[in-house]
Amino acid sequence: MKIKSNFTFESAAEKLRKELSSHITVTVRKNLIDSNKKWLDIDKDAFVGIRVTFYSDGVSSTTYVPNFFARMIFGGLIGGLFHHSARSSFKKQIESFLMSEFYE
């Protein structure tokens, strides 16, 4: 498995927006110190989000609570308990989509 030669973070974000725009928000983020390090933040709602980093041999994704106020009010642990299944199913859906679109 290898990443396609025409891959860019912007093209991945645009493809996700086009295919799944009805229920997700996609943002391209980059490191403030090293601008070559980029990742995608894919948010389904205030409690379900995924941070995706692309590598040459696969996708690395981490689930998180995207909304600061949701983390502050409910806490990461309580929100994690109630939304664990939603996060894991969303993560599997996004990973399979990205692997099929951007890897050979």
N, C-alpha and C positions, 0 to 999 in steps of 0.2 A: 504494500500500500504506500503510495507516494502522492504528495500534493501536486495538483495540476500546475502547469507552468504559467497559466494566465491568471492565477489567483492573486487577488488583493483584498485587504480588509474592507475597503469601500465596496467592492463588487459583492463580497459576501453579505455585507449589511444591506445592500440594495436588493439582492436576491431574497433575503429573509423578509424584508419589508414588502416586497412584491408578492411573495407566496403566502405569507402568514400575517399580513398587515391588519387583518380584522381584529386580532386579539393580542398582539405583542408590540412592544416598543424596542427598537434596536438603536444602540448608541456605540460609536467607535470611540474608544478611549485610548490614551497613550500616556506613558510614564512622563512625568514632568522633568525628570533629570535626563533620562535616555529616551529621546523621541522615537527611536527605532523599535522600542518595545510597545506593541499594541495589543489590544484585546477587544472583544465585543461584550457589551452588557445587554442581555436580552431579558426584558421584563414583561411578565405576563400580567401581573397586578401588583398591588402594594406589598404583598406577602410572598410572592413567588418570582424569583429571578435567577438567571444563570450567567456566570462570567465564563466566556469561552476564549481559550488561547489555542492558536493553531501551531502545530509543529510539523516537521517534514513527514513524520510517520504516523500522525494521528491527531486527534482533538483532545484537549484537556479541558474539562468543565467543572465548575464548582457552583453549587447552589448558594443563594444568599437572600436576605430580606432587603429589597431595593429601597424601600421608603424609610427615611430616617425616623419619622414620627411613629411608624409601626414598630420599629425596633425599640424606640424609647418607651412607648406606652405598654406594649405587650412583652417586650423582652425577646431576645433571640431564642431562648430555651422554650418559652411557651409557644411562640409562633412556629418554632421548629416542630414541636410535637403535633400541633393541629394541622400543619400544612406539609408534613413530610411526604405523604403519598402524592400530593399534587406536584411537589417539586420533583420527585423522582420520575413520575410519568412525563412531565414536561421536559426534563433533562434527557430522557431516552428518546423522545420525539425529536428534539432539536439535534441531538448527536447523530441520529440515523439520517436525518435530512442533510446535515452538513457533510457527513461521510459520503453520501451518495452523490452530492453535487460537486464537491471540491477535491475528491481523492480518486485516484485511478486504481 
